[in-house]
Amino acid sequence: MNKFIDEFNGSIERIKNNFYFSFLSLNFINQRPFHNDIVLASGLTNNIMSAASINNFDLDGVNEYGNSIRRHYLNDLVIAYERYAMSMIASHQNGQTITEPATLNNRTLGAHLFEQLPNIFSMDELNFLVQLRRLRNSIVHYNGNYSATNLLDYSFGTNIYNSNGQEGQPISIEFDNIIWINSELKTIVTNGNNNYFMQYPTS
């Protein structure tokens, strides 16, 4: 079962790298105006972007790409964690035999079940995980707005959130604070993984 923490750490590192790769695209666009057409990946049927079309990208579109980077990074972090937690609980419930969650016909199998195992996460760590999912839901599922179904009351880095009475109001997150979330999530999952094997040693 130790393979799951290795998979999680690998995913977190790739997600962080993808985040930085995204800024290469922004840097590229910021070199406008272009005087020549751009050839894209050869696997595309229409793999030529005209210089005129790139030069006509509006600022709102470029800014929205920045928002897309935030959404994807945040969503991918939560997905990586949930994949880890679901793999752990599926294997735990199967006598600590490595079990792929996708092979189970169990619609109630979720990360929260791993979190409910005693002495795995502290209350502060559990609060972080719950609030992280709610932040992701507000930004990804509710178009960057506080949601009545996602009570959010937490500080992620320097971004302070409180949804009480602000349902429907817009929120965002700074790039630096997503990096903070990445680091914090990795520390919490590592602690939880170590605690699991202390509570449930494998032979």
N, C-alpha and C positions, 0 to 999 in steps of 0.2 A: 504493500500500500504506500510505501515511501515514494513510489514513482509519481504519485499525484502532486506532491509538493514540487518535484522537479519539473513536471509539466506546467504547473502554475507559474513557477519562476521563469520558465522559458517563455510562456505566453506574455507575462508582464514585461519582459525585456523586449520582445518583438513589438508589443503595443507601443512602448515608449519610443522605439526606433521609428515606427510608422508615424508617430506624432512628429518627430523631427523631420522625417522625409517630406511630410506635408508642407513644411516651411520652404523646402526647395522649390515647390510649385509656386508658392507666393513670391519668392525671390525672383523666379523666372518671369512671372507676370509683371512684376514691378520693373522689369527691364524695358518695358514699352517706351517708345514705339518700335515695333518690329518692321523691318524692311523686306524680309523674305518670309515665304510660307514655311510652316513647320511640319515635318514628317513625324507622325506618331508611330505607335507600335505596329509592326508589320502584320500582326494578326487581325487588324481591323480592316474591313472592306473600304471604308472611307477614312483613310489615314492621313489626309492632308488637311491642316487648318490654315486658312489663308491669313496672311499678316493683317489684312483689314479686319477680319472677324475678331482676332485677338486684341487688336488695338481698340476695338469698339466695346470690349468688356467694360461695363459701368462699375463705378466704385461700390455701389450697393451689392453687385454680384460678387465682387472680390471680398467684401466684408462678410457676406453670407457664407462664403467658403471658409472663412475663419470660424464662424459659428458651427459649421459642419465639422471642422476639425475638433472642436470642443465636444460636440455631441458624440461623435464616433469614439473618441478617446475615452470619455466617461462611460459610455455604453459598453465598450470592449473590456474595460476594467471590471465592471460588474459581471459581465458574462464570464470572464476568466475566473473570478472568485466563485460564482455559482457553479461552474463546471467542476472546480476543485471540491466544493462542499458536497455537491450531489454525488460525485464519484466516491468520496469518503463515506458518506452515509449509506450508499448502496452497497459498498464493500463491507462496511461494519455490520449491516443487517444480514449479510450473507456469510457470517462467520469469519470476517476479515479476509475473505477471498476476493481478490481483485475482480470487480464487477463493473461492466460498462453500463451506466444508467440507461442508455438508449435501448438496451436489450430487455429492460424490465417493463412489464405492463402495469405500471403504477403511476397513475395521474397525480397522486398526492406526494410523490417523491420530490422534495425541494430542499434548498440550502438551509431553510429554517430548521429542519429536523436535525441537521448536524449541529447547528447552533444551540439546540436544546439539550445536547448531551452535557451532563454535569462537568464542571471544572475544565471546560475547554477554552472558553473565552471569559474575560472579566466583564462586568457590567458596562464599563466604559467602552470596551471593545465591541460588545454587542450593540451598544447604542450607535457607535460609528457605523457598523455594518447596516443597521436598519436605516439610519439617516442617509447613508450613501445610496441605498436603493431608492429612497424617496427623492433624493436630489436627482438621480438619473431619471426617474419616472417623470418628474416635473419638467426637466429639460428635454427629454427625448419624447415622451408620450403626450405632454401638455404644452408643447411648443415654447418651452422656456418660461412657463408661468407657474406661480404657486397654484397648487391644486387642493381642493377641499378634501380629497381622498388621501392626500399625502401630507400628513402633519409634519412640517419641517421646522426644526428648532435646533440649529447646530451651526458651529463655525468651522468651515473647511479652510484651513490656512487663514488668510485675511478676509475671506468672504464670509459675512455673517448673514444667516438666514433665519427668518421667523415668519411662518405662513399664517399665523393666527390673525384673522381679520384682513388678510391681504390676498385672499383667493382671487385668482385671475390676473394678479399683478405680475409684470415681467421680472424675471431674474436672469442672471448670467453667472459665469464663473471665469476668473482670470486664468490665463494659461499657467502661470506659476503655481496657482493653487491646485490645478489638476496634477502637476508634478508632485506637489505635497501629498495629494490623495494617493498617488501611485506608491510613494515611499511608505506612507502610513499603512496602507492596505497590505503591502508586502510584509511589514513588521508584524501586523496583527495575525495574518495567516500563518506566518512562521511560528509565532508564539502558540497559536492554536494547534498547529500540527505537532509541535513538541509536546504540548500538554496532552494531546490525544494519546500519543504513544507512551507517555508516563502512566496515564489512566488505564490504557488497554494495550499492554505490551504484547507484541507478537512473538511467537516461538521461533 
